[in-house]
Amino acid sequence: MTRKNRAMLIGSIGAGKSTLTHALLGQKRKAVKTQSLHYYDWIVDTPGEYTENPLFYKNIMATALEVSHILFLQDATKRKTIFPPGFSHGLNKIPIGIVTKSDEEDADVPFAIAELKKVIPKGPIVITSSLKGEGVKEIKELVTCQSHQEMESYLKENPSDYVIFM
């Protein structure tokens, strides 16, 4: 399948970007620390430092020129976020919020959703477990959409317990 859309995953160190990348690609690999940009088929995996350190925002902005969608990952086991409010507005791409590690014992999914709503005022938030495969199919489908309206229409036709649309 030829895919014209490409997604960049951004989030804190240890948020699950590489693990989610492997799940989206159907690979059974152990994630290792990402030291630089990694291009896999339709996915760009970024180091957590790119988002945690504002000095690296220029790298995110430059890489955003190569993608159609940006996946903002919020680890449900962490009680802080690294994204400034409205961060998605500074990147002229289709944003998708991703709650990772929702199946962990100490996960606080409502907190993660609330934090992502500050970053992405409009659009979908997908609640995922890369290890169980929850939300993976939904992310793949949302990345094929060309607009917020198309994503909303897709979700009306294909409701999911793993997706919230704002």
ChimeraX attribute file (.defattr): number of C-alpha atoms within 10 A of each C-alpha:
attribute: neighborCount
match mode: 1-to-1
recipient: residues
	/A:1	3
	/A:2	6
	/A:3	9
	/A:4	10
	/A:5	15
	/A:6	19
	/A:7	26
	/A:8	26
	/A:9	24
	/A:10	26
	/A:11	25
	/A:12	24
	/A:13	18
	/A:14	16
	/A:15	20
	/A:16	22
	/A:17	31
	/A:18	23
	/A:19	21
	/A:20	25
	/A:21	22
	/A:22	18
	/A:23	20
	/A:24	19
	/A:25	14
	/A:26	11
	/A:27	11
	/A:28	10
	/A:29	11
	/A:30	8
	/A:31	14
	/A:32	9
	/A:33	11
	/A:34	16
	/A:35	11
	/A:36	12
	/A:37	15
	/A:38	14
	/A:39	13
	/A:40	12
	/A:41	11
	/A:42	19
	/A:43	21
	/A:44	23
	/A:45	23
	/A:46	25
	/A:47	22
	/A:48	23
	/A:49	18
	/A:50	20
	/A:51	22
	/A:52	17
	/A:53	11
	/A:54	13
	/A:55	10
	/A:56	13
	/A:57	14
	/A:58	12
	/A:59	14
	/A:60	20
	/A:61	13
	/A:62	11
	/A:63	14
	/A:64	19
	/A:65	11
	/A:66	14
	/A:67	18
	/A:68	21
	/A:69	25
	/A:70	24
	/A:71	26
	/A:72	24
	/A:73	28
	/A:74	31
	/A:75	27
	/A:76	27
	/A:77	20
	/A:78	17
	/A:79	12
	/A:80	13
	/A:81	19
	/A:82	18
	/A:83	21
	/A:84	11
	/A:85	15
	/A:86	14
	/A:87	16
	/A:88	23
	/A:89	13
	/A:90	8
	/A:91	16
	/A:92	13
	/A:93	20
	/A:94	24
	/A:95	27
	/A:96	27
	/A:97	30
	/A:98	28
	/A:99	31
	/A:100	27
	/A:101	25
	/A:102	21
	/A:103	18
	/A:104	12
	/A:105	8
	/A:106	11
	/A:107	18
	/A:108	18
	/A:109	22
	/A:110	12
	/A:111	19
	/A:112	26
	/A:113	21
	/A:114	11
	/A:115	22
	/A:116	26
	/A:117	18
	/A:118	15
	/A:119	22
	/A:120	22
	/A:121	16
	/A:122	16
	/A:123	19
	/A:124	24
	/A:125	26
	/A:126	26
	/A:127	28
	/A:128	27
	/A:129	21
	/A:130	22
	/A:131	14
	/A:132	11
	/A:133	13
	/A:134	19
	/A:135	22
	/A:136	22
	/A:137	13
	/A:138	20
	/A:139	23
	/A:140	14
	/A:141	12
	/A:142	21
	/A:143	23
	/A:144	17
	/A:145	18
	/A:146	14
	/A:147	17
	/A:148	18
	/A:149	11
	/A:150	13
	/A:151	21
	/A:152	18
	/A:153	13
	/A:154	15
	/A:155	18
	/A:156	11
	/A:157	9
	/A:158	9
	/A:159	13
	/A:160	12
	/A:161	9
	/A:162	17
	/A:163	19
	/A:164	15
	/A:165	15
	/A:166	12
